[in-house]
């Protein structure tokens, strides 16, 4: 079952990519007490993710925060070291990189995709959401192969 607006985020392990290495957390702990703009990508360093998706949130971070977003986070079925390297290469201090290394979060919210034909295995679909104290406030799931609904520009119009 796919998560919906009004649903509570399931509690699964995640890791935050930090300059000092992975910091273990849970989805419940990460989203508690704040309003988060979360966007998911199939993979760090992949073409659309690096050329358009992450840059849109880097560019619009100040505007999102001015509209009541406390934190902006990227999530992918990658390990924390890859997410950290991606943030160092293309991101900013305004973006928290969440590693869903085993795909537990993507699976728990029902937003997985099969990237096997690209050698990627099970990955997260591309989406964005606003999570307010652990509850989904907005949700934008992309159609396969598309990039628009989950952009920072779209989310900015919704908050």
N, C-alpha and C positions, 0 to 999 in steps of 0.2 A: 504494500500500500504506500502510495506517495504522500509525503507530508503536505499539509494544507495550511492556509492562513488560519490562525487561531490555535494550531497545535503547539504543544510544548516540544522543544528539541529533545531527542532521546539522549540518554547519558552513555557516552562511549569514550574510550581513551583517544586523546589526540596529543600532538607534540607541537610546541611553539618553537619555531626556528629563531634562535638568538645568536648574537655574535660569539657567545660562550658555548654554543652547542645546543642540542635539543633540551627543552624544558618540558617535562611531562605535565599534562593537565587532562581535564575531562571537558567534554562539551558543556556539561552543566556548570562547572566552575568558570569556564571562559566566558559564557554568555550571561552569567549572573550579575544583576544590578546595573546593566548598561544596555544602551541601544546600539546595535552593531549592524553595519552594512557588510554582509558576507557575499563574496562571489566565488564561484567554483569553476575550475577549469579542468579539462581532461588531463593536462600535463604541463608542468613547468617547462619552459623553453620551447614549447611547441609553437608553430608559426602564428596562428591567430591569437593564442594566449599571450605571446610575447610582443607581437606587433600592435595589437589593438586592445585586448582585454585588460591586462595589468596597467598599461599606460593610461587608459581612460580613468582608472581609479586614482592613479598617481596625480593626474592633471586635475581631477575634480575633488580631491581630498578636502581641501579647504572649504569648498562650497557645501559638501556633504556635512562636514562638522558644523558649519554655520547654521545648518537646518536641523540640528539636534542629534546628529550621529556622534556617539562617543568614541567609537572605534571602527576601523575598516579592516577587514580580514579577508585574505585569499586562502582558499582551501583546495587541495588536490590530493589525489592518491599518489603521493610521492613521499620520500622520507624527508626528515627535517633538514638534512644536510643539503639536499637538492633545493628545497624551498628557500633555505638561507642563501645559497649561491644565486638563485634567481632574483631574490630581493636585492642582493648586493649588486647584481649586474643591471637590473631593469626597474627595480622598485624604489622604495623610499622608506624613511623612518615612519611615515604616516600609515604604512600598511603592515599589519601583523600577518606573518606567514604561518598558517596552520597545516601541519602534516597529518594526513589521514593515511598513513603508510600502508595499512592493511585493507583500506576501503571500508572500515567499520561504520564510519559516519555516513558515507554515500549509501551503503547498504541499509542502514537503519532508517534513513529518510526516504528510501525507495527511489533514489535518483542515480542509479548506476547505468553504465552503458558497456557494451562489449567492444573493446578496441582491438580484439585479437587479429583482425585482418591487417592491422598496422603494427603488430608485434607488441601491443601495449596491454593486453589482457583486460581484466575488469577495471574500469575507471569511473570517475564521476561524470555525470552529464554537466553541461555548461548551464549555470543558473545564477541568479542573484536573489538575495532575500534581505529583509530587515528583520532582525531578531531583537525583540524588546524584553529584556529580563528573562530570556529563555523561551519566549513565545513568538512564533512566526507572525509578523505584522504585514509583510509584503512578500510575494513570491513570484519570480519570473523565470520560467523554464524555457530554454531555447529548443526549437525544433532541431533534429539532427542536422549537423553541418552548417547551422546558422549562427550568426552573431549579431544581435541587436537588442533583444529583450533584456539581456543580462548586463548591458553596458552601464557604466556609471551615469551616463547622460539620461538613460531611461529611469534609473533608480532615483536620480536627483529630481526628476519631474514628479515622482511619487511621494516624496517626503516633504 
